[in-house]
Amino acid sequence: MDILVVLEDNHGSLHRMSREAIAGAQKIGGTVSALALGKNADSMAGELTNIDIEYVITVKHDLISSYNADGYTEVVKQVIESESPNIIIAGHTYQTRDFMPRVSAKLDIPFIPDIVALNSNRFVKQVLNAKLNATISASKDMCILSFQSAAFSDDDLLPGSCNIQPMEINLDSSIVRSITEEPFQEDAGDVDLENADFIISVGRGIEKEENIPMVFDLAKALGAEVSASRPVVDSGWMDSFRQVGSSGQTVAPKLYFSLGISGAIQHVVGMKGSKNILAINKDSEAPIFEIADYAVIGDILDIIPKLLEALQE
Ligand SMILES: Cc1cc2nc3c(=O)[nH]c(=O)nc-3n(C[C@H](O)[C@H](O)[C@H](O)COP(=O)(O)OP(=O)(O)OC[C@H]3O[C@@H](n4cnc5c(N)ncnc54)[C@H](O)[C@@H]3O)c2cc1C
């Protein structure tokens, strides 16, 4: 089995989900190689020199110095044609969702997106708002997969070494018809939930807007980012970029500290990849406790002020 992982540039460094994609590819087994493209291709490849990868192909060209769907589609297509991998894998990011369907259509190979697990030589994907798991296999010898955030852990990356192989690509302005502007990002200040190691997340159990500042005080004292469940955002108590869940962000911190969140499936799909989950809820039957590593049954309106007091001491 030959696998090619298409890497993504995240502001000059390798995207966390690309590392997870490599970990998933290693679990499938076979020969894993990777493709780094764009102006930061060399530095992305350089981040993988102590990982067990056959080789990293680097492609640099003025027309793909920053992301554009036409250029990326053409480059990935040409590399697939030259390497003939059985499986092409990427993280299920917005960028992948933008250009990978075009690669799939141009090469007439299936694209199975948003995979959460492997089941021997088949792939598991959630359907019906994550209420059911569907097990899917590819109808051809070659297919493209994208892995959901935190479906695999970069802690499981197999150490080793890899070579870097620059590749020349035929690209001209008749192919690249779009010009990319600077990436737009909703003004989220310095908040980067996707890459945060420690997140304090608050749900409807916080009861009212006036109680929100103590959550931020706690996060500041502990050096954490703050996120929320949807009702907190819908009530206008927190900005929408802080929402975690199926219609918000997907996070995978080392510690997810859940305060007054019930654990509805639409929330859980956004945080279940957290390495450790500490949940406080006054209802001992709350579903969040089914996935929590540490459970505290108690009232957050009592516990947060006491925690703050203890931290200030
Ligand atoms: C299409 C769709 C998309 C959705 N997308 C998302 C999404 O992206 N993110 C998301 O979060 N939700 C989403 N939802 C909503 C989701 O179904 C739940 O309604 C939501 O996650 C519940 O939020 P919650 O846990 O904060 O509130 P609740 O379910 O009301 O739970 C509050 C919890 O707090 C506990 N509690 C109350 N008071 C205290 C206290 N003083 N101390 C301790 N515990 C206390 C209660 O026991 C309860 O378990 C979506 C729903 C739909 C239909």
The ligand as an SDF file (V2000), in Angstrom:
LIG
                    3D

 53 58  0  0  0  0  0  0  0  0999 V2000
  -27.8310   21.2680   14.0750 C   0  0  0  0  0  0  0  0  0  0  0  0
  -27.3530   21.5180   15.4700 C   0  0  0  0  0  0  0  0  0  0  0  0
  -26.0650   21.9610   15.6500 C   0  0  0  0  0  0  0  0  0  0  0  0
  -25.5940   22.2000   16.9280 C   0  0  0  0  0  0  0  0  0  0  0  0
  -24.2980   22.6240   17.0870 N   0  0  0  0  0  0  0  0  0  0  0  0
  -23.8130   22.7540   18.3340 C   0  0  0  0  0  0  0  0  0  0  0  0
  -22.4490   23.1210   18.5310 C   0  0  0  0  0  0  0  0  0  0  0  0
  -21.6760   23.3570   17.5950 O   0  0  0  0  0  0  0  0  0  0  0  0
  -22.0120   23.2390   19.7990 N   0  0  0  0  0  0  0  0  0  0  0  0
  -22.8070   23.0120   20.8910 C   0  0  0  0  0  0  0  0  0  0  0  0
  -22.3260   23.1080   22.0310 O   0  0  0  0  0  0  0  0  0  0  0  0
  -24.0990   22.6720   20.7210 N   0  0  0  0  0  0  0  0  0  0  0  0
  -24.6170   22.5610   19.4690 C   0  0  0  0  0  0  0  0  0  0  0  0
  -25.9220   22.2370   19.3210 N   0  0  0  0  0  0  0  0  0  0  0  0
  -26.7820   22.2260   20.5300 C   0  0  0  0  0  0  0  0  0  0  0  0
  -26.6990   20.9390   21.3170 C   0  0  0  0  0  0  0  0  0  0  0  0
  -27.6520   20.0190   20.8170 O   0  0  0  0  0  0  0  0  0  0  0  0
  -27.0130   21.1880   22.8110 C   0  0  0  0  0  0  0  0  0  0  0  0
  -28.2590   21.7920   22.9200 O   0  0  0  0  0  0  0  0  0  0  0  0
  -25.9690   22.0630   23.4990 C   0  0  0  0  0  0  0  0  0  0  0  0
  -24.6720   21.5540   23.2800 O   0  0  0  0  0  0  0  0  0  0  0  0
  -26.2460   22.0930   25.0010 C   0  0  0  0  0  0  0  0  0  0  0  0
  -25.3860   23.0260   25.5900 O   0  0  0  0  0  0  0  0  0  0  0  0
  -25.0840   22.9600   27.1380 P   0  0  0  0  0  0  0  0  0  0  0  0
  -24.5170   21.6440   27.4990 O   0  0  0  0  0  0  0  0  0  0  0  0
  -24.3380   24.1870   27.5110 O   0  0  0  0  0  0  0  0  0  0  0  0
  -26.5660   23.1460   27.7850 O   0  0  0  0  0  0  0  0  0  0  0  0
  -27.5240   22.1140   28.4600 P   0  0  0  0  0  0  0  0  0  0  0  0
  -27.7420   20.9200   27.6280 O   0  0  0  0  0  0  0  0  0  0  0  0
  -28.7050   22.8960   28.9020 O   0  0  0  0  0  0  0  0  0  0  0  0
  -26.7160   21.6160   29.7270 O   0  0  0  0  0  0  0  0  0  0  0  0
  -26.3840   22.4020   30.8330 C   0  0  0  0  0  0  0  0  0  0  0  0
  -25.7050   21.4870   31.8350 C   0  0  0  0  0  0  0  0  0  0  0  0
  -25.2640   22.2530   32.9250 O   0  0  0  0  0  0  0  0  0  0  0  0
  -25.5330   21.5430   34.1260 C   0  0  0  0  0  0  0  0  0  0  0  0
  -25.6630   22.5640   35.1630 N   0  0  0  0  0  0  0  0  0  0  0  0
  -26.6650   23.4660   35.3210 C   0  0  0  0  0  0  0  0  0  0  0  0
  -26.3760   24.2990   36.3260 N   0  0  0  0  0  0  0  0  0  0  0  0
  -25.1660   23.9100   36.8380 C   0  0  0  0  0  0  0  0  0  0  0  0
  -24.3450   24.3650   37.8920 C   0  0  0  0  0  0  0  0  0  0  0  0
  -24.6750   25.4450   38.6270 N   0  0  0  0  0  0  0  0  0  0  0  0
  -23.1790   23.7030   38.1340 N   0  0  0  0  0  0  0  0  0  0  0  0
  -22.8180   22.6230   37.4060 C   0  0  0  0  0  0  0  0  0  0  0  0
  -23.5700   22.1530   36.3750 N   0  0  0  0  0  0  0  0  0  0  0  0
  -24.7180   22.7830   36.0980 C   0  0  0  0  0  0  0  0  0  0  0  0
  -26.8000   20.7680   33.8710 C   0  0  0  0  0  0  0  0  0  0  0  0
  -26.8660   19.6480   34.7110 O   0  0  0  0  0  0  0  0  0  0  0  0
  -26.6390   20.3960   32.4030 C   0  0  0  0  0  0  0  0  0  0  0  0
  -26.0120   19.1400   32.2710 O   0  0  0  0  0  0  0  0  0  0  0  0
  -26.4370   21.9980   18.0640 C   0  0  0  0  0  0  0  0  0  0  0  0
  -27.7280   21.5430   17.8620 C   0  0  0  0  0  0  0  0  0  0  0  0
  -28.1900   21.3020   16.5950 C   0  0  0  0  0  0  0  0  0  0  0  0
  -29.5850   20.7940   16.4160 C   0  0  0  0  0  0  0  0  0  0  0  0
  1  2  1  0
  2  3  1  0
  2 52  2  0
  3  4  2  0
  4  5  1  0
  4 50  1  0
  5  6  2  0
  6  7  1  0
  6 13  1  0
  7  8  2  0
  7  9  1  0
  9 10  1  0
 10 11  2  0
 10 12  1  0
 12 13  2  0
 13 14  1  0
 14 15  1  0
 14 50  1  0
 15 16  1  0
 16 17  1  0
 16 18  1  0
 18 19  1  0
 18 20  1  0
 20 21  1  0
 20 22  1  0
 22 23  1  0
 23 24  1  0
 24 25  2  0
 24 26  1  0
 24 27  1  0
 27 28  1  0
 28 29  2  0
 28 30  1  0
 28 31  1  0
 31 32  1  0
 32 33  1  0
 33 34  1  0
 33 48  1  0
 34 35  1  0
 35 36  1  0
 35 46  1  0
 36 37  1  0
 36 45  1  0
 37 38  2  0
 38 39  1  0
 39 40  1  0
 39 45  2  0
 40 41  1  0
 40 42  2  0
 42 43  1  0
 43 44  2  0
 44 45  1  0
 46 47  1  0
 46 48  1  0
 48 49  1  0
 50 51  2  0
 51 52  1  0
 52 53  1  0
M  END
$$$$
